[in-house]
Amino acid sequence: MGRRDHAGADAAAGPEAGGAGGAADGCEVDPEGAGPETERVELRRGVEMLHRRMSLLEDLLDPGHRSGESAKPDEDHLPEPEHATERAGLIRGIESLHDKLVLLEKVLAPERILHEAQRVVPAWRRVTLGEPRWQVSLAVVGAIGLQMAVPGRLVLLRPVWLLPALEALLLAGLIAANPTHINRQSRALRTASLILIGLITLGNGWSAERLVIGLTRGTEGENAGPLLTTGGAIWLTNVIVFALWYWDFDRGGPVARAHAVKCYPDFQFVQMTNPELAPPDWEPQFADYLYLSFTNATAFSPTDVLPLSRWAKMAMLFQSAVSLVTVALVIARAVNILK
């Protein structure tokens, strides 16, 4: 599949997805911050992709011949795109080679070439339709319901339904603006999403703080049943809250992931290092981040999903600490008063 074919497929994914698949492997670089070295890396990726595809065609034409003498680019001698004219000439040359390769691929083995292209560029690194909306919406509804189960003396705003109502309105607006797949690029929608997660975080953080202070002072937890119910609701909401933060910041958020804006992930899932264990169209969705949050809250450490960036490591550290304190105090108090 050629460069222009990729662009056509990306445009079919939705009006917001167009133009986000310019790099050879689907990851774009901010043009405002792209310097000569960045341009050199992107051109090198494009030439290397052409070389891999040409090698496949050579194998089909002559199976006994492996192009040891083929024109694999010398990475140390790629021309520096110092001038606009030189850079434009290199890009035109690459696009011309793409066009010729597309014709050969269609004639020789389109199915094999498509399979190899998908194997080389996994879905989480290229432009996609975007993950479905329903997973994260269902989780937010669950968090709102759990907040309603917290006693009024522990909530941030009164009446108890006020904060959940504000959160439900924001969620309804996000669903109406982007109902099926999360791929619409909009600063307003991004801001609304962050405000929604922030409100849930603020409300649950306040309730957790009030509960912990009450337990240490002896003013909370007179009955084991209500204490376990309240503590469980706050703990589960905390799991959803951190899953939302992980989901909304990994590689710039769900929209940025759909448009392949950033190449480097903040969390490493097993399917990224072992692509043979997943279908070609696999990419992380909210359920994967919910699993990450739950295992971190129960094991107090990473399991099979590893944090790569510093903010991800600090966030997981903070979640483990909050979970440990909440669980320890609630269970210790409940065991002490059980009859």
Secondary structure as UniProt FT lines:
FT   HELIX           3..12
FT   TURN            15..19
FT   TURN            24..25
FT   HELIX           31..33
FT   HELIX           36..61
FT   TURN            63..64
FT   TURN            68..69
FT   HELIX           75..77
FT   HELIX           84..108
FT   HELIX           110..120
FT   HELIX           123..125
FT   HELIX           134..148
FT   HELIX           152..154
FT   TURN            160..161
FT   HELIX           162..177
FT   HELIX           187..217
FT   HELIX           224..249
FT   HELIX           250..252
FT   HELIX           254..258
FT   TURN            259..260
FT   STRAND          267..268
FT   HELIX           270..273
FT   HELIX           275..277
FT   TURN            280..281
FT   HELIX           286..299
FT   STRAND          306..307
FT   HELIX           310..337
//
